[in-house]
Structure formats: C-alpha cells, structure tokens
Amino acid sequence: MELLVHTTSIARKERVEQKGLTATWVNKYDNVKCYVTPAQVGDTLNQNVIIGKDYNVFFEPNTDVKQGDKLTTSTGLVLLVNGVADYKDVPIVGHIETSCSTIGD
C-alpha cells in the first residue's frame, strides 16, 4: 500500500511462566507498514480525544493487531492500542484502523 509511509513494531503482553499474574511485553512483529496520524476532536462519538496524546494508526487488511498491543513507531511514538476497527472487506480501500494513546516505555 503506497500511503503506508511509517513502520511500527507490535508488542503484546504475555504471562510470565510461574509468576502468577505477572506479564511482560513480547515483541510480535517488526517493520509493519502503517500510517500514523494525530486524532481529531471529531474522531470519536464522545469527543474525549486529547490532542497530542491520541492517534489513529492505519494498517493493511491482514495485519495482526489487537486491543492492548503496544506500538513503537518509526516516528518515535510509543502507543497503546485502545480499539480496533476492521474494514477488511471494503472494496478498494480495505484496511484496519486503530485508536491509540501515547504511553511511556
């Protein structure tokens, strides 16, 4: 996809064996093509967008990205995926859109 000009790594929390409820980030994918854009106030129904903190990240249709994943983008942002919208079956423009918030490492 020509418009996906950024890349990101995708990490997922996984339970640490024999440590009860302890989990750690495990890197699942590197150099995943995406497009990162700041969220606009009109992007959510309840309009709780925080400008400079909330972002939309777009992926190719078959990308394995889930709510709760951590994205580390080529632009230096570290984001937590809050929600995923799947538009895989939309002709010509199929994609996955995620709503994300900035987090620390």
N, C-alpha and C positions, 0 to 999 in steps of 0.2 A: 504494500500500500504506500503510495507516494507521499501522502500527507503525514505519515507517522515519522516525525523527524527526531524524536527523542528515543532513548532506550532506558530500561529500568531493570533492576533485579527484583525478584519476587521472593520474599521470605515468609514462612508460615510457622506459627508456634506449634511445637510438638512436645509431648510429655517426656520428661527425663525418666528413664527406667529406674525403678525402685526409689523414687524420690517423692512419692505421693502426688500432690497437686502441682509440683514444680514443672514448669515448661520453659523451653528456650527457643529462640528464633533459629530456624534451619533454612538455609538458602536453597530454594527450589529451582529457580531459573535465573539465568544471566542474559544480558543484552536482548531483552524482549522489546520489540519495536512498540512505541506508543506515542501519544501526543498529550502533553500536559498543558492545561490552561487554567488560569485562576477562575474560581466560581464567581458568578454574578449574582446580585441580590435576587433576581427573578428566577434563579435556577431551582429553587425549592418551593414547595407549596406553603410551608410555614414561614418561609423567609428568615430562617435562623442562620443564614450564611454569615461567616465572619470574614470580611475582606482581608486578604493577605494570609489567611490561615486555611481556607477551604479551596480545594482544587477539584477539577474534573480531569480524569485521565481516560483516554480512549485507546482501545486495543483492537487487534484483528479478531475476527469472529471465533477462532478456535483457541484463544488464549486461556490457560488455566489460572484464573484469578478469582479469589473468593473474599467475602466479607471477613475482615480481621487480618488479612495479609498486610505485610509491611513492604512498601515500595521504596527503593533507593534509586532516584532518577539520575540520569546523566547531567542534569542541571544542578544537582546537589541537594535537592529536596528529599526529605525522609517523610513519607506519608503513610497513614493508616487508612486502609480501605473501609469506609463506613457502609457502603452499599454498592450493589452491582445491578445494572440494567442490561439485559441481553436483547440485542436487536440482530441476532444471527440470521434470521430468515427474512430480513427486509431486502428485497431485490436491489442490487447495485450498491447500496450503502450499508450493508450488514456490518455490525461492529458490536463491541462490548464497551459500555460506558460505566465508569466507576466514580463515585463521590468519595472524596478523601479529605483528611485533615492532616496538617503538619504535626509531627511528633519529634521528640528528641531521639537520639540513638538509644 
